[in-house]
Amino acid sequence: MTSLRRFTWYTLLACLAGVVLLVVFEVPGTTARAVVFAVVAPVCLVAGRLLAAPVLGTPPPPAAVTIAAAAGAAGLLLYSRIDGAGGFPWVLPLAAVLAGVPRALWPAGLALGFAASLAGGRHDLGGALSDTAIAALCTASLYAQIWICTVAERLDRARHTERTTAVTGERRRFAAELHDIQGHNLQVIALKSELAERLAATDPVRAAEQMREVQELARQALGDTRELVRGYRSVSLDTEIANAARVLDAAGIRSSISLPPDPPVLPPAVENLLGLVVRECTTNVLRHSTAARCEIALTGDVALRFVNDNPIDGPDGPAGGLAGLRDRLTAAGGSLRFRRTDGEFTVTAALPVAAAR
């Protein structure tokens, strides 16, 4: 973009310098050239300020200065007609000014040039129309250089925005995955540690067994975190359901697992999503309920139902992590609903058969 901006700006400078030279050398005589130069040079300076505004981001000149420059360019065109001079150089100052102003002002500028050309009296209507057509063509040519640079700037900003959005989305995905891994494992580790503390005085053997399980869970959490960082971690639905039953039983919660006799073969992405739902629901049961029973059911049409009794409200409510999973299932073509009553909390996750395949 820096190279394109410089190329556009130096090209415009070269065009403006060419305008000054063409117009000045069109006039015979040193005195006349000096007078014309005194007019055309300020006009081109104003045009340069106008053209630099979108390319370099500099402020444009005041509106009064722009109007005066357009009037000076029209005066040069009128002078050329009165003096009998002809040719396209005389329309270039007006075109340079018009290229830097909003396109809505182009008709007024071209009308001013047409009136100035026609007022000279040395040429007919066809000559004035020819001057106006040349001015319009030169205006469009100069504007095209600015337009290309402006479009490239917008594309560059859009590309930058796309990169930023992708990074933000990846960060959110990583945060959700990390929450799913560490939130569940740390909750189980805390539960088993509390159980071992209570058993330490009355049943040291069971307390030691619980601490060994805590160590194993910590190693598993560390391994899962490493796999997540590498981007290779996947979640098995069967494993998550088995882990949920084991954890719930360890917490003294009676669990009931219902699976179809011929479970469908699910793609890894679908297994991952449903496994995360099981994990999040298990964590919610441990953190946001005093449940005595829990039911996990998977139907053949790829629908998962998780029900527990005695829900309570936590600091953020039991649906904090489920809201993020709902967005992910919706993006995959499925749905996730949760409903809380006085005696139960029900989570239903579903994916259509087409999405599962």
N, C-alpha and C positions, 0 to 999 in steps of 0.2 A: 504494500500500500504506500509506503514511503517513496518508493521508486516511481510508482504511477502518479502520485501527487506532484512530485518534482517534474516529471515529464510533462504533465498537463500544464503546470504553471509556467515552465520555460517555453513551451509551445505557444501559450497565450501571450507571453512577453514578446516572443519573436513576431507574432501576428500584429501586435500593437506597434512595435517598432517599424514593421513593414508598412503599416497604415500611415504613420507619420512620413516616412520617406516617399511613399507613392503620392501622397497628396501634395507635399511640399514641392517635389520635383515636377509635378504636373503644372506648376505655375511658372511662367517665364518672368525673369527679372528678379534681381536680388531683393529689392524693396518689397515687392509683392510676396516673395517667398518668406521674408521675415514676418510680414503681417499674418500670412496664413499659418506659419509655424506658431505664432503667438496664440492662435486660436486652437489649432488642431492638437498641440501638445497638451494643454490642460484638459481638453476633451478626452484624450487617450489616457491621461493619468486618472481621471474619474472612472473611465471604463475599466482600467486596471484594478482600481479599488473595488468596483462592483464584481469583477470576475474573480478576484481573490477571496471574496467573502465565503463562497461555498467550498472553494478548494483548500484554502489555508485556515479557514475559520476566523478570519479577521472581520471586524465590524465594517459594514458598508458606509459610504459617505452619506451625509444628510440628504434628505429628499430634495431640498432646495438646490443643492449643488448638482444633483443628478438632473433635475429639470433644466438648470442652466446649461449643463453639458449637452443635453439633447437639443436645446434651442441653438446652441453654438454650432452643433453638427448640421442642423437644418439650415442655419445661416450660411455655412460653407457650401451646402448644396445649392442654395439660392444664388450665392455669389458665382458659382460655377456656371449656372444657367445665364445669368446676366452678362458675365464676361465672355460667354461663348465657349467655354471649355466643356469637354464631354468626357465620357469614360467612367468606368466603375469606381476609380479611387475616391471620388467625391461622396459615395454612399457608405464607404467603409467606416468613418467615424460614428455615423448614426447607428450602423449595425453593431459596432463594438459596444456602444452604450446600451442598446436594446438587449444584447445577449446577457447582460448582467442584471437586468431588472426582471420582475415577475412576468410570466408569459401573458397575464391578463392585460398588461400595459403595452404589449407589442402592437395591437391594432392602432392604438392612439399614436404611438411613435411612427409607425409606417404611414399613417394618415398625415402626420406633420411633415414627413419627408416628401410625400406625394404633393402636398399643398405647396411646399417650398420649391420643388422642382417645376411645378406647373406655373408658379408665380413669376418665374424668370422671364417668360415671354418669348424666348428664343426657340423653344421647341413645342411640339404639339402634345396632345394627350397621350399618344403612343410613347413618346420619350419619357414622360412622367411615370407612366405605368411600367416602363422598362426599368427606370431607376428604382421604383418601389419593389419590383420583383427581385432585382439584384440585391437590394438591401435585405429583403426577407430571406433570401437564400444564404447570404453571408451571416445574418443573425443566427439562422438555424445551424450553420456549420460551426460557429463559435460556441453556441449553446451545447451542441452535441459533445464537445470535448468535456465541458463541465458535467453534463449528464452522465457520461460514462464513468467519470471519477466518483460522482455521487452514488451511482448504483453499486460500484465496487465497494465503497465505504459501507453501504447498507448491508451488502452481502457479507462483508467482513464482520460487522457487528452481529449479524444473525448467526454466523458460524461461531463467533465467540459465545453468544448466548446459548447456542446448542451445546457447546462444550461444557459450559457452566451448568446447564440443566442436567447433562449426563452425569457430571461429577456429583451434583447434589442428589440425583436419584440413586447413584451407586452408594453414596454415603448413607442414605436412608435405608437402602436394602441391607447394607452391612450392619447398621445399627439394629435393624429388626432381627437379623439372624443372630447377632450377638446377644440380644435380649432373650431370644428363644432358647439359646444354648445356656448362657450363664444364669439367667433368671430361674430356669427350672432346676438346674444342677445345684445352684447355691441354696435354693429353698429346701431341696432334699437333704443337702449336707447339713444345713442348720437344724432340720427336723431330727435327723439321726444323731447329731451331736447332743441335742437336748435329751433325747432318749437315752443315750449312753451315760450322760451325766446323772440322770435319775436312777439308772441301773447300777452305777458304779459301786454304791454301798451295799445293795441287796443282791445283785447278781453280776459279779465281775466278769464271768465268762461271756454272758450276753453283751455286756458293755464293751468288752474287747472285740466281739464279733461286729457290733455296730460301728466301732471306730475303724475296723478293717474295711467295712463297706464305705465309710466316709473317705478313706484313703483311695479306694478304687474309684469312687465317684469323682474325686478331685483329679485323679490321673485322666479319667475319661473326659472331664471338662477341659483339661489342658490340651488333650489330643484333639478334641472337637474344635477348640479355638484355633489351634495350629492349622487344622484342615480348612477351617473357614477362611483364614488369612490366605491360604493358597488357592482358595476358590474351588476346591474339589469336594466339599462336604455334601453329602446327600442324606436324606432321612427316609428310613424304611417304615411304612405304616405298621406292618406286623410287629416290628421291633418296638415302636413307640407304644402300641397298645399293650404289649407284654410288659414294658417298663412301667407304664401307667398302673397296670394291675399290681405289679410288685410294690410300687411305691405306696399306692393306696392301702394295700394290705399291711405294709409296715407301719402306716399311720393309724391303723385300727379302723379303717373305713372298708366296709363290705362292698366289694366290686362285683359287677355282673357284666360279662362280655358276651355279646351276641354277634356271630359272624355268619355270613351265608354259607351253605354247604359247598357251593362251587364259586369261591370268590373270583371276581374278574381280575385279569392281568392288567395292572394299571401302568401307564407310563411313569418314568421316574419323577417328572415334574408334578404329576398329580399326587403320587405317593408322598412327595415332599410336602405339598400343601396340606394334605389331610393329616400327615404325621405331625406337622407343626400345630394344627388345630388340637389334636389329642394332647400334645405337650402343654400348650397354653391352657387348655381346660383343666388339666391335672394340676398345674401350678395355681390356677385360680381356686380350685377346690381346697388346696392346702392353705392358701393365704386368705381367702375371702369366704370361708364357710366353716361351720362346725358339723360337717356332713357325717352321717353314719352309714350312708349307702351311696353308691354311684353306679350308673348304668352307661355302658358304651355299646352302641349298636351300629353295625355296618350293613347296609342293604345291597342287593345286587345291582341297583341302578346308581351306584356310586354316591350314596348319601350316608353321612355320618351323623349320629345322634349321641349327644353326651348330656346326661342328666345327673344332677346331684341334689340332695335335700339340704335344708337348713342354710341357705345362703345368707351372708352378712355383707355389709358395705365396708370396703376398705377406703384408704385415703383418696384413691382415684377411681373407686368403683371397680367391680370385677370385669368391666368391659374394656379397660384401657388397651390391653394387648390385642383383644379380639377385634377392635376397630381397625387396626392395621392389617390383620389377617383378612378381614372382610374386603378391604380394598384390593388385596392381592388376589383373592378368589374371584372377585368381580372382574378384574382385569383378565383373568384366565377363562372367563365365560361361565363361571359358577356363581354361587351365592353363599352367604353365611348370615344366619339370623340367630339372635339370642333373646331370651325372654325370661324375666325374673318375676316370680310370684312370691307369696308369703312363705310357701313351703318348698319351692323348687327353683332351680336355675337350669334352663334348657338351652343348649346350643345345637343348632342344626346346620351342617355344612353339606353342600351338594355341588356336584359337577355333572353336566350333561354327558351322556354316553359318547357323543361326538367329540367333546373336548377331552374325555378320558382316552379315547383312541388316538 
